[in-house]
Amino acid sequence: MALNNTYDARLVQQETAVGAGLQILLLALLGTAIGMGPAGWLTGLVFAVATWAVLSRALHRHRPRSFGPANRVTLGRATLVGGVTALVADSFQSSPPVTLFVGLTAVALILDGVDGKVARRTGTSTPLGARFDMEVDAFLILVLSVYVSMAHGPWVLLIGGMRYAFVAAARVWPWLNAPLPPSTARKTVAALQGVFLLLAASGLLPYALEFGVVATALGALVWSFGRDILWLLRTSRIEEVLLEDVRELVAG
């Protein structure tokens, strides 16, 4: 298929290649600093390759005029998430330095509030950028939940897995794919997941308080998802009733 005049395939290759290169550079720095083992290296490299492949495919499909400054911020955040992922994989053999782990994760969480502002100020907000941002957020929460679960049990994995379970359920029940209305509460709960998990992972709190923080995060997330699912269910039933009324009118 011929490319249109507003899309440059070389730009896609350059941007995604730079991201993969930065990921490998970060892994090399981590490996040198802490002597990261094979599990960390392999996981980090798989993350880099997967991010490059998925992002390249998405850009080719959406064919944006430019990669955009906000996506560059998100790509930088994804690089940090790749480093955190490598550290978590390596932690099954040896615990990573707390300062390094907390530092990388904290910067990744802080940048979560930057890419959206950059997109709005530069007028470069796109559905692709929003999806890219959301997927990086979700994966970081999953990785953090894996790390915290090693100290508090597998129930913590519900925090990282809930969003993916929702996506899987939407394939079975299409009404879950309906757009949700904007919600400050939903955004707040989502943002607090990373903060609470990082606080629990930092080792700064007593075990009982860590447990309470993580339990609070999970409770808030269950409430948020439950509220949205009920809204979607009610909306789908209303639509079904309206469609049935229309069919009766047409038939009558």
N, C-alpha and C positions, 0 to 999 in steps of 0.2 A: 504494500500500500504506500502510495506517495505521501511524504510528509507535507503538511501545510506550511505556509510562510511564517507562521507565528511560533513554530515549534522547532527547536534545534536539538537533535538527538545527541550531538556532541556535548551540549551543556548538561544533559542528563548524566551522561557517562562521567563527565568531569566532577560534577557535584557529588554523586554517589561514590565515585572512586576516592575523592578526598575524604569523605566520611569513613570509608573502610580503612584508608591509610592512617587516619588519626586514631582509629580504634586499635589498629595493630601497634602504633607508636605508644599508645597508653598502656597496652598489655606489656610491651617491652619495658616500659618504665616501672610498672608494677612488679614484673618479674625480677628486674634488677634490684628493686628496693626491698622486696620481702622474700625473694627466692620462691616465687610461685611454682607450684607443682604442676604435673601434667593435666590434672583435672581442670585447674583454673585456666591454663593455656588453651586446652581443647574447647572448653565451654566459651571462652572469650572469642576464639576464632570462629566457632560456629555462629555465635551471635553476630559477628561482623559480616560474615558471608550472607547469613539469612537477612539481615537488615539491608545490605546492598541489593540483594536479589529482589526482595519484596518491594523496596522503595523504587528501584529501577522499573519494575513491571508496572507499578501504580502510576509513575510519571509518564511512561509510554502510553498508558491507557487514557489518562486524563489530558495529556498533551498541553501542559501549561506554557504560557509565553516565557516565563522565567521561573527559576527555582524559588526565588523570593527570600528576603531577609529573615522572615519569621521561620521559614522552614530550615534555614541555616542554624538558627538558634535551637530548634527542635532536634536537628541532626547532631549538634554539639551535645545536647542533653542525652540523646540516645547513645553517644559515645561514652559518656559518664556512666550510664546505666549498664553498658556492656562491661565496663570496669568493675562495677558493683557486682554484676552477675558472676564475673570471673572470681572475685574475692569470695563470694558465697559458695561457689563450687569448690574452691580451694579450702574453705573452712571445714569441710568434712574430714580433712586430714590434719589441718593445723589452723588455729584461730588467726584471723587477719588482725593487724594492728588496729585497735579501736579508733584511734585518731584518724587514720587513713580511711577507714570504712565510713565513719561518720562524716568526714569531710567531703568525700565524693558524693555520698548520698544527699547530704544537705545542699550542696551546690545544684545537684540535679533537681531537687525539690524546689529550690528558689527559682531556678530558671523556668519552672513550669508556669510561673506567673509573668514571665517576660515575653515569651513568644506570642502570646495572645495580644498583648499590648502593642508589640511591634507590628503585628499584622493589621491591627485596627488603625494605628497611626500612619502606616504606609499605604493603607488601602489595598492590602494584598491578602485579605482573608479569603480562603477557599475551602470547599468541603474536603479536599485532599489534605490540606494543612491541618484542619480540625481533626480529621481521622488519624493522621500521623501523630499528632499531639496526644490524642486519647490512647492510642495503642502503646506509646512509650510510657505514659502514666500507668496503664494497666499492667504492663510487664514489670515495671519497677515495684509496684505493690505486690505482685506475685512473688518476685525474688525476695523482697523483704519479709514476706510472710513465711517463705521457706526457711529463711535464716532464723526468725524468731521462733518458729515451730520446733526447732532443735532444742530450745530451752523450755518451752511451755506446752509442747504436745501438738499432734497433728490437727487439732481443731482450729488452730490459727490459720491453716491453709484455706479455710473457708473464706477468709478475707480476700486472699489473692485469687481464689478460684471462682468467686461468686459472679463476677462479670463474664467470665468465659462460660460458666454454666448458663447464664442468661442468654448469651449468643447462641449456644447450642440448643436451648429450649425454643428459641425463636425460629429455628429451622423446622421444628415440629409443629409449633403453634404460630403461624404467620402474624396473628394479631399483635404479637409482642414487638413486631417491627415498626409499628405505627409511631410517628414522631411524638415526643413528649413535650409538654409546654415548658418554657424556661422556669427554672426553680433555683433560687438562691440557696435553699436548704440542701438540695441535691449537690450543688457545687461545693458547699461548705463541708458536707459529710465526706465527699470524695477527696477533698484537699486534706482533711484531717487524718485520713487513713495513713498516708505516708509519714506525717508528723508523729502520730502515735506509735507506729511501728518502728520508726527510727529512734524514738525515745526509749522504747522497750529494748531495742538492739544495742543502745549505747552503753548499757551496764551502769548507768548513773543512778538508777532507782533500786530500792529493795525488791526482792523477788515478788512479794505480795502486791506491791504497788505496780510493778511491771504487768503482772497478771491482770490487775484491775484496768489498767490503761488499754491493754489489748482487748479485753472483754468489752470495754466501753466502745472501742472502735468497731468491733464486730456487731454489737447491738445496734449502733447507729446505722451501720451499713444494711443490716437486715431490715430495719425500719424504713430506710430510704428505698431499697429495692421493693419491699412489700407495698409501700404506698404507690410507687410507680406501676407495679403490676396490677394492683386493684384499679387504678385509674384507666389503664389500658383495657382491662377486662370490661369495666363498665362502658367505656367508649365503644368497644367492639360490639357489645350487646345492643347498645343504642343504635349503632349503624345497621345491625341485622334487623332490628325492628323497623327502622325507616325503610330499608330495602324491601322488606316484606310488605309494608304499606303501599309502596310504589308499585310493586308487582300486582297487588290487589286492585289498585286504581286502574292500572293498564288493562288487567284482565276484565275488569268490570266495565 
